[in-house]
Amino acid sequence: MNTSYKRNIVSPIQLRNKPYDIKQNTVVQEEIRKNIRTINFSAEFVEDTQTLQLFKNIPGVIAFSCILKRDGQTIGVGRGMSVVSKTNRYMEKTVNFAQNSALIDATVRATKMLDVLHLTTNLENGVKSALANNQETYTEELITEKQKSYLTELININVDDDEDREYKISQLENLTKMEASEMIQEFKR
């Protein structure tokens, strides 16, 4: 066995006793600064007729659907329901519970979409920054796996013609990150 190197193994107990100081790490601080901002969301609540129809045999069902939007674009849709009954007499709390459940569900579902939107925004900002600084060292990187997966899903949903759909999916490998970002924005319109 080769013992010419030493491995520095840190136990969980040592980590707990010596916390990682993010205030000293400039890379972490830079990333934190990039994420400090205000994002405006809107939540639209409607009665969830599909859920009501599904549970039509249960008396007293209350159901909401919440459409969560950012800058006018839908980023999450959630559902929430509750039942008013003799054992659950507090109607206001019951209705609020159903509405809050829809909002929480929409928020949870929006987290993946926000990740994709954050990725495309960062890519666009990186290209704009490089162009503004006249950096000739900027190289176009190929599409990421996240972009490819998201675009495949968008193509499958939005392109009806089988041949056209297969062709577009086959061309994804050759796209750059920027082209993929632009294609995602086109599908959102």
C-alpha positions in Angstrom: 0.0 0.0 0.0 1.3 3.4 -1.0 1.7 5.6 2.1 3.6 8.4 0.5 0.6 10.8 0.8 -1.5 11.8 3.8 -5.2 12.3 3.5 -6.6 15.1 5.5 -9.9 13.6 6.7 -12.2 16.0 8.6 -14.7 14.4 10.9 -18.2 15.7 11.3 -17.4 16.6 14.9 -14.5 18.7 13.8 -16.7 20.5 11.3 -19.3 21.2 13.9 -16.7 22.6 16.2 -15.1 24.7 13.5 -17.8 26.3 11.3 -17.0 27.3 7.7 -16.7 31.1 7.7 -18.5 32.3 4.5 -17.7 36.0 5.4 -14.0 35.3 4.5 -14.8 33.5 1.2 -15.0 36.2 -1.5 -16.5 33.7 -4.1 -19.4 32.9 -1.7 -19.8 36.6 -0.9 -19.9 37.5 -4.7 -22.5 34.9 -5.3 -24.6 36.2 -2.4 -24.4 39.7 -3.7 -25.6 38.5 -7.2 -28.7 37.0 -5.5 -29.7 40.0 -3.4 -32.6 41.6 -5.4 -36.3 42.2 -5.4 -38.4 39.9 -7.5 -42.1 40.7 -8.0 -44.5 37.8 -8.1 -48.2 37.7 -8.5 -50.6 34.9 -7.4 -54.0 34.5 -9.0 -56.5 32.2 -7.2 -59.3 30.5 -9.1 -61.8 27.8 -8.1 -60.3 24.5 -9.1 -63.2 23.0 -11.0 -61.2 20.0 -12.1 -60.6 18.9 -8.5 -64.2 19.7 -7.5 -65.4 17.5 -10.4 -63.0 14.7 -9.3 -64.3 14.8 -5.7 -67.9 15.5 -6.5 -69.0 12.6 -4.4 -67.6 14.2 -1.2 -69.9 16.9 0.2 -68.3 20.2 1.3 -65.1 20.1 -0.8 -63.4 23.5 -1.4 -60.7 23.6 -4.0 -58.4 26.4 -5.3 -55.9 26.6 -8.1 -53.1 29.2 -7.7 -51.3 30.5 -10.8 -47.9 32.0 -9.7 -46.5 34.6 -12.1 -43.2 36.5 -12.4 -43.1 39.4 -14.8 -46.4 38.3 -16.3 -45.1 34.8 -17.1 -46.5 31.7 -15.4 -43.9 29.9 -13.4 -46.0 27.6 -11.2 -49.5 26.3 -10.8 -50.6 24.7 -7.5 -53.7 23.1 -6.1 -55.2 23.1 -2.6 -58.3 21.7 -1.2 -60.2 21.2 2.1 -63.5 19.9 3.3 -66.1 21.7 5.4 -67.9 19.3 7.6 -69.6 19.0 11.0 -66.2 18.1 12.6 -64.5 21.0 10.8 -66.9 23.9 11.6 -64.5 26.8 11.2 -65.3 27.8 7.6 -62.9 30.7 7.4 -60.0 28.6 8.5 -61.0 25.8 6.2 -61.2 28.1 3.1 -57.9 29.8 4.1 -56.3 26.4 4.5 -57.3 25.4 0.9 -56.1 28.7 -0.5 -52.8 28.6 1.4 -52.2 25.0 0.2 -52.6 26.1 -3.4 -50.1 28.9 -2.9 -47.6 26.6 -1.2 -48.0 24.0 -4.0 -47.5 26.6 -6.7 -44.4 27.9 -4.9 -42.9 24.5 -4.6 -43.6 23.8 -8.3 -42.1 27.2 -9.3 -38.7 26.5 -7.7 -37.6 24.4 -10.7 -38.8 27.0 -13.2 -37.1 29.7 -11.3 -33.9 27.7 -11.5 -34.2 27.5 -15.3 -35.1 31.3 -15.5 -32.1 32.1 -13.2 -29.9 30.0 -15.5 -31.0 31.8 -18.6 -30.7 35.2 -17.0 -27.2 34.5 -15.8 -26.2 33.3 -19.3 -27.7 36.4 -20.9 -26.0 38.7 -18.3 -22.6 36.9 -18.9 -22.8 37.4 -22.7 -23.8 41.1 -22.2 -21.0 41.6 -19.7 -18.5 40.0 -22.1 -19.6 42.1 -25.0 -19.7 45.3 -22.9 -16.1 44.7 -21.9 -15.0 43.9 -25.5 -13.6 40.6 -24.2 -12.5 38.6 -27.3 -11.7 35.7 -25.0 -15.4 34.8 -24.7 -16.1 31.4 -26.1 -19.5 30.0 -26.8 -20.2 27.0 -24.7 -22.5 24.3 -25.8 -26.0 23.7 -24.4 -26.2 22.4 -20.8 -28.0 19.3 -19.9 -30.6 21.3 -18.0 -31.3 23.4 -21.0 -31.4 20.4 -23.3 -33.9 18.6 -21.0 -36.1 21.7 -20.7 -36.1 22.4 -24.4 -36.9 18.7 -25.2 -39.9 19.1 -22.9 -41.0 22.4 -24.5 -40.6 20.9 -28.0 -42.7 17.8 -27.1 -45.4 20.0 -25.7 -45.5 22.7 -28.4 -44.5 21.1 -31.7 -47.4 19.0 -33.2 -45.7 17.6 -36.3 -43.8 14.4 -35.5 -41.1 15.0 -38.1 -40.5 18.6 -37.1 -40.4 17.6 -33.5 -37.8 14.9 -34.0 -35.7 17.2 -36.2 -35.7 20.0 -33.6 -34.8 17.6 -30.8 -32.0 16.1 -32.9 -30.5 19.6 -33.4 -30.3 20.5 -29.7 -26.8 18.9 -29.4 -25.4 21.6 -31.7 -26.8 24.6 -29.9 -24.8 27.0 -27.8 -26.0 28.1 -24.4 -27.1 31.4 -25.8 -29.0 29.9 -28.7 -30.7 27.5 -26.2 -31.6 30.4 -24.0 -33.1 32.3 -27.0 -35.1 29.2 -28.1 -36.5 28.8 -24.5 -37.6 32.5 -24.6 -39.3 31.9 -28.0 -41.3 29.0 -26.6 -42.4 31.2 -23.7 -44.0 33.8 -26.0 
